[in-house]
């Protein structure tokens, strides 16, 4: 090939490359323009729907009664047929489930008897007698010594302080009942969660079946399935155990599957080379390697189990949850706070103890050192037993030794109402007339059809046609069964509570991300707020603001604010330090670096913070029905009162569908705003 031919070939290649680049640029420009068109179309649909309500048919705003689907009545009949009339081998279904519940209840009743209730029996003379439960000093010494064996003196001291708190504040029996039920729940949850997670990892196709079920179990309000659980398992601790398992199991299964997928291939090959069978590989190699990620699921299992203790008390669980519930009913904030702190301390103790056992490495101490530690453990417990036999006060904690902060908190509430009542009333009026009513009016004015079309176009703009179809189907279904108006009331409370949470939580999270000292301080507060039962927030708010939507919005905001602060601070702290140092080297000021570098890179994490805040708000809005809110959450409560299992389940599934839809849309928005996608869009 001569020089001229070579030159012509190079020119041709350059022209071809240029045409391909032009085509790619044109395709990218078309995609960007198409996204903008869809976004503007979604906005136009919503605006036209709102401002043209008088001109458009009213059926686009309110679903016609003639075409309404009576799903609630159908669900009531179907569930009644299933729960009460289904017969298996000549026995009703509920007889089988209650027999199974009796088996589940054996270990729980035994632990409750050992720790709190004692055993009743008939002696030789026919008289009723009682074997008392274990003395409080023996129980405290046993758990403190076990914590010392598992993790050292720090956890032992915390355990001692936790059990002392139970006794001093007169919550010993209630705490022991809760400890027994939650311990059994956690043990069953760990076993079932590990098996389900292993199944998801071993057979990935199961995800298509189990993941939607897990999503529903996590997002459906627990009120919605209390009636079916009561019918199948009866009133009592066993029904509470089953309801708690439904709520708390999914995180453990998902974390196990996620952890096993992250195990390196080399570890898998090593497990095969050892010649161990499948279950030996799981127990001795794979789960041990993945235990760090599995512990995240254990953490969620513990926290969610204790989050259910108050709802569980409504169906016979008793314990600390019953104390919080009674405090809410009688508006005794002090007693409710004491029981709520007890639940928080128990959650921290159980997770720390389980974490210490799960992460404990094989000991290489000699036999003599192990014997010394065992002797110390036995000596502590034996000394406690001897003291309990000799001193009656060490068997049952004397009432004279207990204290209470109820009067202090009651006086504080009275003082706040007396000196700051004008402020609370102004806040209530301002929030009602300037936020809640305008927001509700706008959302009600859009109508179901413009909302479905607008959200569908938004999802198409995000590149998610499946979510667009899902959103349209969900809105159509909610409207067709007559729940559009209650759903709008629920959503306006969720959005208002989320907005208030963001107004406070985002600045605090930004501050915490820039100061180590502030981060440590806020982290302690956030951890406390996240572990306190949601019902505890309701008591002081109702006492200061009264029942109604404003109290519900404030409770939602406070409950979800901890999530906002944690996720915002985490997103901003995780920005690459090298990029920030490069911005400093170019002479950018603090605010220039923050606005033009740190904030854009943290944007997906900030959207995740918004997503999680909304999810927490949806979870809390159901509880606010107890203080007078009137959306779908009220449907679940009224259905329970009227024992309408189908109506309660349908309302719960509607809330669940809205939560899943919000989650999917926010995840799609976070992915579309990722730095990599933004960079590719700019290049195109």
TORDO-91424 format. One line per 4 residues: for each residue x, y, z of C-alpha. Coordinates in nm, 3 decimals, always signed. Layout:
// residues N
X,Y,Z ~ ...
END
This chain:
// residues 684
+0.000,+0.000,+0.000 ~ +0.149,+0.335,-0.104 ~ +0.136,+0.657,+0.096 ~ -0.164,+0.796,-0.096
-0.381,+0.486,-0.041 ~ -0.291,+0.483,+0.326 ~ -0.391,+0.852,+0.355 ~ -0.729,+0.787,+0.189
-0.793,+0.493,+0.425 ~ -0.720,+0.709,+0.730 ~ -0.953,+0.983,+0.606 ~ -1.233,+0.729,+0.546
-1.191,+0.581,+0.894 ~ -1.204,+0.928,+1.047 ~ -1.521,+1.011,+0.856 ~ -1.685,+0.685,+0.968
-1.585,+0.744,+1.332 ~ -1.719,+1.097,+1.310 ~ -2.052,+0.978,+1.174 ~ -2.082,+0.719,+1.452
-2.000,+0.982,+1.714 ~ -2.257,+1.215,+1.562 ~ -2.516,+0.939,+1.567 ~ -2.440,+0.860,+1.931
-2.461,+1.228,+2.021 ~ -2.789,+1.261,+1.834 ~ -2.932,+0.955,+2.014 ~ -2.822,+1.094,+2.349
-2.974,+1.433,+2.268 ~ -3.300,+1.265,+2.170 ~ -3.307,+1.076,+2.500 ~ -3.245,+1.393,+2.701
-3.505,+1.587,+2.504 ~ -3.754,+1.302,+2.540 ~ -3.705,+1.302,+2.917 ~ -3.765,+1.677,+2.933
-4.077,+1.647,+2.721 ~ -4.217,+1.375,+2.948 ~ -4.141,+1.579,+3.262 ~ -4.311,+1.888,+3.121
-4.604,+1.673,+3.008 ~ -4.642,+1.526,+3.360 ~ -4.642,+1.876,+3.510 ~ -4.890,+2.000,+3.250
-5.129,+1.711,+3.317 ~ -5.131,+1.782,+3.692 ~ -5.181,+2.158,+3.643 ~ -5.458,+2.112,+3.387
-5.625,+1.858,+3.611 ~ -5.622,+2.099,+3.904 ~ -5.726,+2.421,+3.730 ~ -5.976,+2.269,+3.486
-6.182,+2.073,+3.736 ~ -6.506,+2.254,+3.658 ~ -6.464,+2.206,+3.284 ~ -6.365,+1.839,+3.283
-6.600,+1.551,+3.374 ~ -6.627,+1.499,+3.749 ~ -6.574,+1.126,+3.701 ~ -6.207,+1.203,+3.632
-6.181,+1.332,+3.989 ~ -6.422,+1.116,+4.188 ~ -6.474,+0.754,+4.089 ~ -6.843,+0.701,+3.996
-7.040,+0.505,+4.254 ~ -7.202,+0.299,+3.978 ~ -6.864,+0.153,+3.886 ~ -6.726,+0.108,+4.236
-6.592,-0.238,+4.319 ~ -6.718,-0.366,+4.660 ~ -6.386,-0.530,+4.740 ~ -6.416,-0.473,+5.116
-6.737,-0.672,+5.148 ~ -6.603,-0.943,+4.919 ~ -6.282,-0.965,+5.120 ~ -6.481,-0.987,+5.445
-6.683,-1.279,+5.310 ~ -6.380,-1.452,+5.163 ~ -6.171,-1.422,+5.479 ~ -6.462,-1.529,+5.695
-6.502,-1.836,+5.475 ~ -6.129,-1.906,+5.489 ~ -6.069,-1.843,+5.858 ~ -6.388,-1.975,+6.015
-6.532,-2.233,+5.777 ~ -6.232,-2.401,+5.617 ~ -6.210,-2.765,+5.726 ~ -5.899,-2.983,+5.705
-5.938,-3.352,+5.794 ~ -6.274,-3.284,+5.961 ~ -6.125,-3.011,+6.180 ~ -6.164,-2.633,+6.132
-5.855,-2.450,+6.013 ~ -5.833,-2.245,+6.331 ~ -5.813,-2.564,+6.538 ~ -5.500,-2.666,+6.346
-5.344,-2.321,+6.374 ~ -5.420,-2.295,+6.745 ~ -5.270,-2.639,+6.804 ~ -4.959,-2.524,+6.620
-4.967,-2.207,+6.830 ~ -4.972,-2.414,+7.146 ~ -4.648,-2.579,+7.035 ~ -4.494,-2.237,+6.965
-4.611,-2.112,+7.302 ~ -4.444,-2.386,+7.509 ~ -4.094,-2.233,+7.528 ~ -4.233,-1.881,+7.565
-4.465,-1.975,+7.853 ~ -4.184,-2.166,+8.023 ~ -3.950,-1.865,+8.009 ~ -4.229,-1.631,+8.122
-4.302,-1.859,+8.416 ~ -3.934,-1.878,+8.508 ~ -3.879,-1.502,+8.489 ~ -4.211,-1.346,+8.589
-4.520,-1.558,+8.650 ~ -4.405,-1.865,+8.840 ~ -4.586,-2.200,+8.823 ~ -4.924,-2.286,+8.972
-4.991,-2.644,+9.080 ~ -5.205,-2.850,+9.314 ~ -5.026,-3.004,+9.612 ~ -5.096,-3.339,+9.778
-5.373,-3.194,+9.994 ~ -5.554,-3.050,+9.692 ~ -5.471,-2.690,+9.773 ~ -5.346,-2.451,+9.511
-4.979,-2.367,+9.544 ~ -4.730,-2.158,+9.349 ~ -4.364,-2.198,+9.268 ~ -4.230,-1.842,+9.255
-4.027,-1.717,+8.959 ~ -3.652,-1.675,+8.977 ~ -3.541,-1.395,+9.213 ~ -3.461,-1.066,+9.044
-3.107,-1.068,+9.183 ~ -3.038,-1.414,+9.036 ~ -3.172,-1.313,+8.694 ~ -2.966,-0.995,+8.695
-2.650,-1.175,+8.804 ~ -2.699,-1.447,+8.544 ~ -2.742,-1.206,+8.251 ~ -2.463,-0.976,+8.369
-2.222,-1.269,+8.410 ~ -2.324,-1.409,+8.070 ~ -2.259,-1.066,+7.914 ~ -1.915,-1.063,+8.080
-1.835,-1.403,+7.932 ~ -1.954,-1.297,+7.586 ~ -1.811,-0.946,+7.554 ~ -1.631,-0.832,+7.866
-1.695,-0.597,+8.152 ~ -1.848,-0.308,+7.951 ~ -2.147,-0.509,+7.833 ~ -2.172,-0.661,+8.182
-2.198,-0.315,+8.338 ~ -2.457,-0.206,+8.081 ~ -2.658,-0.525,+8.145 ~ -2.644,-0.464,+8.519
-2.765,-0.107,+8.472 ~ -3.045,-0.219,+8.236 ~ -3.187,-0.480,+8.475 ~ -3.147,-0.241,+8.767
-3.354,+0.012,+8.570 ~ -3.631,-0.246,+8.527 ~ -3.641,-0.308,+8.901 ~ -3.601,+0.049,+9.028
-3.878,+0.189,+8.809 ~ -4.121,-0.088,+8.901 ~ -4.116,-0.253,+8.559 ~ -3.957,-0.586,+8.649
-4.247,-0.823,+8.576 ~ -4.342,-0.636,+8.259 ~ -3.982,-0.638,+8.136 ~ -3.943,-1.010,+8.202
-4.263,-1.089,+8.009 ~ -4.137,-0.884,+7.716 ~ -3.789,-1.038,+7.739 ~ -3.936,-1.388,+7.725
-4.161,-1.324,+7.425 ~ -3.902,-1.123,+7.232 ~ -3.628,-1.381,+7.299 ~ -3.841,-1.658,+7.149
-3.935,-1.433,+6.856 ~ -3.570,-1.351,+6.786 ~ -3.463,-1.716,+6.811 ~ -3.735,-1.828,+6.569
-3.667,-1.529,+6.344 ~ -3.297,-1.611,+6.321 ~ -3.363,-1.976,+6.232 ~ -3.641,-1.910,+5.979
-3.464,-1.603,+5.839 ~ -3.141,-1.797,+5.784 ~ -3.327,-2.081,+5.610 ~ -3.524,-1.839,+5.390
-3.209,-1.643,+5.307 ~ -3.020,-1.961,+5.216 ~ -3.311,-2.062,+4.991 ~ -3.306,-1.723,+4.816
-2.930,-1.755,+4.765 ~ -2.944,-2.118,+4.649 ~ -3.242,-2.072,+4.414 ~ -3.242,-1.712,+4.281
-3.573,-1.768,+4.100 ~ -3.744,-1.775,+4.439 ~ -3.683,-1.400,+4.461 ~ -3.961,-1.339,+4.209
-4.201,-1.506,+4.456 ~ -4.060,-1.424,+4.800 ~ -3.940,-1.066,+4.754 ~ -4.290,-0.925,+4.681
-4.420,-1.119,+4.982 ~ -4.141,-0.977,+5.200 ~ -4.215,-0.625,+5.072 ~ -4.580,-0.663,+5.167
-4.490,-0.806,+5.510 ~ -4.264,-0.506,+5.578 ~ -4.493,-0.232,+5.451 ~ -4.844,-0.350,+5.536
-4.961,-0.194,+5.865 ~ -4.963,-0.451,+6.147 ~ -5.317,-0.340,+6.240 ~ -5.434,-0.493,+5.912
-5.358,-0.852,+6.002 ~ -5.439,-0.844,+6.373 ~ -5.794,-0.970,+6.315 ~ -5.692,-1.276,+6.103
-5.418,-1.357,+6.355 ~ -5.667,-1.336,+6.642 ~ -5.912,-1.564,+6.462 ~ -5.647,-1.823,+6.380
-5.441,-1.818,+6.701 ~ -5.673,-1.673,+6.965 ~ -5.616,-1.389,+7.207 ~ -5.286,-1.411,+7.392
-4.906,-1.411,+7.368 ~ -4.897,-1.668,+7.086 ~ -5.100,-1.443,+6.855 ~ -4.866,-1.160,+6.945
-4.568,-1.382,+6.862 ~ -4.709,-1.464,+6.517 ~ -4.792,-1.098,+6.442 ~ -4.441,-0.994,+6.543
-4.285,-1.263,+6.324 ~ -4.478,-1.139,+6.019 ~ -4.342,-0.788,+6.074 ~ -3.983,-0.865,+6.178
-3.881,-1.169,+5.968 ~ -3.814,-1.019,+5.618 ~ -3.500,-0.814,+5.706 ~ -3.325,-1.123,+5.843
-3.401,-1.328,+5.530 ~ -3.296,-1.050,+5.291 ~ -2.976,-0.977,+5.484 ~ -2.881,-1.347,+5.480
-2.930,-1.377,+5.103 ~ -2.737,-1.054,+5.046 ~ -2.453,-1.168,+5.273 ~ -2.416,-1.509,+5.106
-2.401,-1.348,+4.761 ~ -2.109,-1.135,+4.878 ~ -1.902,-1.434,+4.989 ~ -1.588,-1.449,+4.768
-1.569,-1.721,+4.505 ~ -1.246,-1.848,+4.663 ~ -1.434,-1.925,+4.985 ~ -1.698,-2.114,+4.784
-1.426,-2.320,+4.617 ~ -1.264,-2.389,+4.953 ~ -1.598,-2.512,+5.090 ~ -1.630,-2.752,+4.796
-1.272,-2.877,+4.840 ~ -1.327,-2.969,+5.205 ~ -1.574,-3.240,+5.107 ~ -1.834,-3.112,+5.354
-2.201,-3.155,+5.273 ~ -2.429,-2.862,+5.197 ~ -2.539,-2.787,+5.554 ~ -2.187,-2.828,+5.692
-2.065,-2.577,+5.434 ~ -2.338,-2.334,+5.534 ~ -2.291,-2.364,+5.909 ~ -1.914,-2.383,+5.937
-1.785,-2.184,+5.639 ~ -2.027,-1.965,+5.445 ~ -2.240,-1.822,+5.727 ~ -1.929,-1.765,+5.936
-1.770,-1.573,+5.648 ~ -2.084,-1.368,+5.585 ~ -2.175,-1.306,+5.948 ~ -2.087,-0.935,+5.939
-2.364,-0.864,+5.686 ~ -2.600,-1.113,+5.851 ~ -2.567,-0.914,+6.173 ~ -2.735,-0.622,+5.997
-3.040,-0.843,+5.960 ~ -3.014,-0.947,+6.325 ~ -3.008,-0.581,+6.426 ~ -3.325,-0.511,+6.227
-3.488,-0.827,+6.364 ~ -3.427,-0.717,+6.723 ~ -3.537,-0.358,+6.665 ~ -3.852,-0.453,+6.473
-3.947,-0.720,+6.727 ~ -3.934,-0.464,+7.004 ~ -4.112,-0.208,+6.787 ~ -4.409,-0.448,+6.782
-4.440,-0.499,+7.157 ~ -4.702,-0.225,+7.197 ~ -4.921,-0.352,+6.914 ~ -4.867,-0.704,+7.045
-4.998,-0.592,+7.383 ~ -5.332,-0.513,+7.215 ~ -5.382,-0.883,+7.148 ~ -5.272,-1.019,+7.482
-4.892,-0.996,+7.498 ~ -4.881,-0.762,+7.798 ~ -4.537,-0.662,+7.921 ~ -4.372,-0.326,+7.860
-4.590,-0.266,+7.554 ~ -4.897,-0.289,+7.772 ~ -4.751,-0.024,+8.006 ~ -4.695,+0.215,+7.715
-5.044,+0.149,+7.583 ~ -5.205,+0.214,+7.922 ~ -4.999,+0.531,+7.955 ~ -5.124,+0.649,+7.616
-5.485,+0.577,+7.709 ~ -5.455,+0.769,+8.037 ~ -5.216,+1.035,+7.898 ~ -4.947,+0.957,+8.157
-4.640,+1.067,+7.968 ~ -4.397,+0.990,+8.250 ~ -4.499,+0.626,+8.281 ~ -4.503,+0.583,+7.905
-4.154,+0.732,+7.876 ~ -4.021,+0.506,+8.152 ~ -4.156,+0.196,+7.977 ~ -4.033,+0.325,+7.639
-3.680,+0.373,+7.773 ~ -3.697,+0.021,+7.917 ~ -3.780,-0.113,+7.569 ~ -3.488,+0.086,+7.424
-3.244,-0.050,+7.683 ~ -3.366,-0.404,+7.620 ~ -3.320,-0.361,+7.244 ~ -2.962,-0.238,+7.286
-2.884,-0.517,+7.533 ~ -3.025,-0.797,+7.318 ~ -2.852,-0.679,+7.003 ~ -2.518,-0.621,+7.178
-2.535,-0.964,+7.342 ~ -2.627,-1.138,+7.015 ~ -2.362,-0.943,+6.824 ~ -2.097,-1.041,+7.078
-2.184,-1.410,+7.052 ~ -2.202,-1.404,+6.670 ~ -1.868,-1.227,+6.627 ~ -1.680,-1.414,+6.898
-1.372,-1.581,+6.755 ~ -1.251,-1.926,+6.861 ~ -1.066,-1.901,+7.190 ~ -0.706,-2.018,+7.208
-0.690,-1.992,+7.585 ~ -0.567,-2.294,+7.770 ~ -0.804,-2.510,+7.968 ~ -0.705,-2.352,+8.297
-0.808,-2.002,+8.182 ~ -1.143,-2.133,+8.059 ~ -1.200,-2.304,+8.390 ~ -1.125,-1.979,+8.574
-1.383,-1.787,+8.371 ~ -1.640,-2.061,+8.422 ~ -1.571,-2.064,+8.797 ~ -1.616,-1.685,+8.811
-1.946,-1.712,+8.624 ~ -2.073,-1.990,+8.850 ~ -1.955,-1.811,+9.165 ~ -2.142,-1.491,+9.074
-2.465,-1.678,+9.007 ~ -2.424,-1.895,+9.319 ~ -2.362,-1.590,+9.537 ~ -2.679,-1.430,+9.400
-2.875,-1.747,+9.480 ~ -2.744,-1.754,+9.839 ~ -2.825,-1.385,+9.891 ~ -3.174,-1.436,+9.751
-3.234,-1.725,+9.992 ~ -3.112,-1.524,+10.290 ~ -3.261,-1.180,+10.216 ~ -3.627,-1.150,+10.108
-3.558,-0.815,+9.934 ~ -3.326,-0.995,+9.693 ~ -3.603,-1.237,+9.595 ~ -3.872,-0.981,+9.513
-3.774,-0.619,+9.464 ~ -3.939,-0.414,+9.742 ~ -4.194,-0.157,+9.632 ~ -4.038,+0.090,+9.875
-3.719,+0.086,+9.666 ~ -3.894,+0.184,+9.343 ~ -3.910,+0.537,+9.206 ~ -4.117,+0.709,+8.938
-4.073,+1.017,+8.724 ~ -4.442,+1.045,+8.633 ~ -4.508,+1.341,+8.862 ~ -4.206,+1.529,+8.730
-4.315,+1.487,+8.369 ~ -4.677,+1.570,+8.450 ~ -4.570,+1.893,+8.619 ~ -4.347,+1.973,+8.323
-4.640,+1.931,+8.082 ~ -4.861,+2.148,+8.301 ~ -4.589,+2.416,+8.316 ~ -4.545,+2.409,+7.939
-4.918,+2.443,+7.882 ~ -4.937,+2.728,+8.133 ~ -4.642,+2.930,+8.000 ~ -4.624,+2.827,+7.635
-4.985,+2.737,+7.560 ~ -5.016,+3.040,+7.331 ~ -4.723,+2.915,+7.124 ~ -4.867,+2.564,+7.087
-5.204,+2.706,+6.986 ~ -5.037,+2.937,+6.733 ~ -4.839,+2.645,+6.594 ~ -5.154,+2.437,+6.568
-5.347,+2.713,+6.388 ~ -5.058,+2.803,+6.157 ~ -4.994,+2.441,+6.061 ~ -5.364,+2.378,+6.002
-5.450,+2.686,+5.795 ~ -5.120,+2.743,+5.612 ~ -4.990,+2.392,+5.550 ~ -5.236,+2.108,+5.602
-5.555,+2.252,+5.454 ~ -5.388,+2.409,+5.145 ~ -5.191,+2.090,+5.082 ~ -5.501,+1.874,+5.122
-5.700,+2.106,+4.896 ~ -5.440,+2.088,+4.620 ~ -5.408,+1.710,+4.640 ~ -5.786,+1.660,+4.644
-5.826,+1.902,+4.353 ~ -5.601,+1.705,+4.119 ~ -5.824,+1.400,+4.094 ~ -5.743,+1.034,+4.044
-5.714,+1.039,+3.663 ~ -5.472,+1.335,+3.631 ~ -5.271,+1.193,+3.921 ~ -5.243,+0.850,+3.756
-5.150,+0.999,+3.418 ~ -4.903,+1.249,+3.567 ~ -4.723,+0.991,+3.783 ~ -4.714,+0.749,+3.490
-4.547,+1.014,+3.270 ~ -4.301,+1.092,+3.550 ~ -4.201,+0.726,+3.572 ~ -4.157,+0.712,+3.194
-3.932,+1.017,+3.218 ~ -3.724,+0.828,+3.472 ~ -3.695,+0.539,+3.228 ~ -3.913,+0.299,+3.427
-4.210,+0.183,+3.215 ~ -4.281,-0.104,+3.459 ~ -4.315,+0.140,+3.748 ~ -4.532,+0.364,+3.529
-4.770,+0.073,+3.468 ~ -4.760,-0.021,+3.838 ~ -4.845,+0.334,+3.947 ~ -5.142,+0.356,+3.710
-5.274,+0.018,+3.824 ~ -5.238,+0.107,+4.194 ~ -5.418,+0.442,+4.158 ~ -5.694,+0.283,+3.950
-5.741,+0.004,+4.204 ~ -5.750,+0.241,+4.504 ~ -5.999,+0.465,+4.327 ~ -6.218,+0.177,+4.213
-6.266,+0.040,+4.565 ~ -6.355,+0.386,+4.701 ~ -6.035,+0.461,+4.889 ~ -5.905,+0.755,+4.682
-6.022,+1.025,+4.925 ~ -5.892,+0.847,+5.240 ~ -5.566,+0.776,+5.055 ~ -5.524,+1.148,+4.977
-5.580,+1.232,+5.345 ~ -5.316,+0.978,+5.445 ~ -5.069,+1.102,+5.182 ~ -5.111,+1.467,+5.278
-5.023,+1.378,+5.638 ~ -4.721,+1.179,+5.516 ~ -4.599,+1.462,+5.291 ~ -4.653,+1.730,+5.555
-4.472,+1.525,+5.820 ~ -4.190,+1.453,+5.575 ~ -4.158,+1.823,+5.488 ~ -4.136,+1.919,+5.855
-3.882,+1.643,+5.915 ~ -3.668,+1.764,+5.625 ~ -3.680,+2.126,+5.739 ~ -3.515,+2.028,+6.068
-3.334,+1.705,+5.983 ~ -3.145,+1.817,+5.672 ~ -2.967,+2.114,+5.836 ~ -2.883,+1.904,+6.142
-2.752,+1.624,+5.920 ~ -2.540,+1.873,+5.722 ~ -2.398,+2.012,+6.045 ~ -2.324,+1.663,+6.177
-2.141,+1.570,+5.856 ~ -1.897,+1.859,+5.897 ~ -1.819,+1.818,+6.269 ~ -1.706,+1.498,+6.440
-1.819,+1.623,+6.781 ~ -2.166,+1.716,+6.654 ~ -2.188,+1.381,+6.472 ~ -2.121,+1.186,+6.792
-2.378,+1.391,+6.982 ~ -2.649,+1.360,+6.716 ~ -2.574,+0.991,+6.664 ~ -2.653,+0.918,+7.029
-2.978,+1.115,+7.005 ~ -3.074,+0.953,+6.675 ~ -3.011,+0.603,+6.811 ~ -3.237,+0.678,+7.109
-3.511,+0.824,+6.889 ~ -3.501,+0.525,+6.655 ~ -3.532,+0.267,+6.932 ~ -3.803,+0.445,+7.133
-4.147,+0.297,+7.056 ~ -4.348,+0.513,+6.820 ~ -4.639,+0.532,+7.066 ~ -4.421,+0.723,+7.313
-4.412,+1.022,+7.078 ~ -4.790,+1.051,+7.081 ~ -4.840,+1.110,+7.452 ~ -4.667,+1.450,+7.503
-4.784,+1.576,+7.164 ~ -5.148,+1.504,+7.243 ~ -5.110,+1.659,+7.589 ~ -4.967,+1.979,+7.437
-5.159,+2.008,+7.108 ~ -5.464,+1.790,+7.156 ~ -5.583,+1.518,+6.916 ~ -5.609,+1.577,+6.543
-5.410,+1.610,+6.224 ~ -5.154,+1.858,+6.360 ~ -5.055,+1.620,+6.638 ~ -5.033,+1.339,+6.384
-4.808,+1.540,+6.153 ~ -4.578,+1.642,+6.439 ~ -4.554,+1.282,+6.560 ~ -4.468,+1.168,+6.205
-4.203,+1.440,+6.175 ~ -4.033,+1.359,+6.506 ~ -4.040,+0.985,+6.439 ~ -3.892,+1.015,+6.088
-3.648,+1.296,+6.171 ~ -3.393,+1.054,+6.315 ~ -3.379,+0.873,+5.980 ~ -3.337,+1.203,+5.794
-3.047,+1.315,+6.011 ~ -2.867,+0.980,+5.990 ~ -2.898,+0.935,+5.613 ~ -2.814,+1.298,+5.527
-2.503,+1.301,+5.746 ~ -2.395,+0.962,+5.607 ~ -2.445,+1.070,+5.244 ~ -2.240,+1.388,+5.290
-1.965,+1.215,+5.490 ~ -1.920,+0.945,+5.224 ~ -1.821,+1.190,+4.948 ~ -1.472,+1.108,+4.817
-1.219,+1.307,+5.020 ~ -0.987,+1.324,+4.719 ~ -1.244,+1.521,+4.519 ~ -1.290,+1.767,+4.807
-0.914,+1.813,+4.838 ~ -0.892,+1.881,+4.465 ~ -1.159,+2.151,+4.499 ~ -0.960,+2.310,+4.781
-0.645,+2.303,+4.568 ~ -0.828,+2.499,+4.297 ~ -0.908,+2.769,+4.553 ~ -1.280,+2.701,+4.597
-1.440,+2.841,+4.911 ~ -1.626,+2.624,+5.162 ~ -1.968,+2.702,+5.017 ~ -1.847,+2.667,+4.658
-1.708,+2.325,+4.744 ~ -2.028,+2.230,+4.923 ~ -2.273,+2.351,+4.658 ~ -2.082,+2.255,+4.342
-1.891,+1.944,+4.451 ~ -2.014,+1.783,+4.771 ~ -2.387,+1.827,+4.721 ~ -2.400,+1.694,+4.360
-2.191,+1.389,+4.451 ~ -2.409,+1.318,+4.757 ~ -2.734,+1.370,+4.568 ~ -2.824,+0.998,+4.527
-2.764,+0.947,+4.901 ~ -2.979,+1.249,+4.979 ~ -3.259,+1.108,+4.764 ~ -3.224,+0.783,+4.956
-3.262,+0.988,+5.276 ~ -3.586,+1.132,+5.136 ~ -3.701,+0.783,+5.041 ~ -3.636,+0.640,+5.387
-3.795,+0.942,+5.555 ~ -4.110,+0.887,+5.351 ~ -4.110,+0.516,+5.441 ~ -4.081,+0.595,+5.810
-4.359,+0.852,+5.776 ~ -4.585,+0.592,+5.612 ~ -4.512,+0.352,+5.897 ~ -4.595,+0.614,+6.159
-4.912,+0.747,+5.994 ~ -5.098,+0.428,+6.086 ~ -5.029,+0.488,+6.456 ~ -5.165,+0.844,+6.433
-5.514,+0.705,+6.377 ~ -5.525,+0.657,+6.755 ~ -5.516,+1.036,+6.801 ~ -5.779,+1.138,+6.549
-5.643,+1.130,+6.193 ~ -5.900,+1.030,+5.931 ~ -5.732,+0.861,+5.634 ~ -5.681,+0.499,+5.538
-5.521,+0.444,+5.878 ~ -5.861,+0.504,+6.041 ~ -6.010,+0.234,+5.819 ~ -5.780,-0.026,+5.972
-5.871,+0.075,+6.329 ~ -6.247,+0.081,+6.263 ~ -6.227,-0.256,+6.090 ~ -6.055,-0.406,+6.394
-6.323,-0.264,+6.624 ~ -6.594,-0.419,+6.404 ~ -6.397,-0.744,+6.351 ~ -6.401,-0.695,+5.972
-6.086,-0.876,+5.868 ~ -6.134,-0.815,+5.495 ~ -6.188,-0.440,+5.528 ~ -5.885,-0.408,+5.753
-5.670,-0.611,+5.514 ~ -5.781,-0.416,+5.206 ~ -5.710,-0.081,+5.374 ~ -5.371,-0.209,+5.488
-5.287,-0.335,+5.140 ~ -5.381,+0.006,+4.997 ~ -5.134,+0.175,+5.236 ~ -4.880,-0.094,+5.151
-4.926,-0.030,+4.777 ~ -4.875,+0.344,+4.823 ~ -4.559,+0.279,+5.027 ~ -4.418,+0.042,+4.764
-4.500,+0.290,+4.487 ~ -4.325,+0.575,+4.670 ~ -4.026,+0.350,+4.732 ~ -3.997,+0.245,+4.367
-4.029,+0.601,+4.234 ~ -3.771,+0.739,+4.478 ~ -3.528,+0.458,+4.398 ~ -3.567,+0.526,+4.027
-3.507,+0.898,+4.087 ~ -3.195,+0.819,+4.292 ~ -3.056,+0.597,+4.017 ~ -3.127,+0.854,+3.746
-2.946,+1.121,+3.950 ~ -2.634,+0.913,+4.012 ~ -2.305,+1.086,+3.920 ~ -2.225,+0.824,+3.654
-2.553,+0.875,+3.473 ~ -2.522,+1.252,+3.497 ~ -2.173,+1.235,+3.350 ~ -2.288,+1.017,+3.061
-2.582,+1.249,+2.991 ~ -2.353,+1.551,+2.980 ~ -2.111,+1.373,+2.746 ~ -2.400,+1.273,+2.519
END
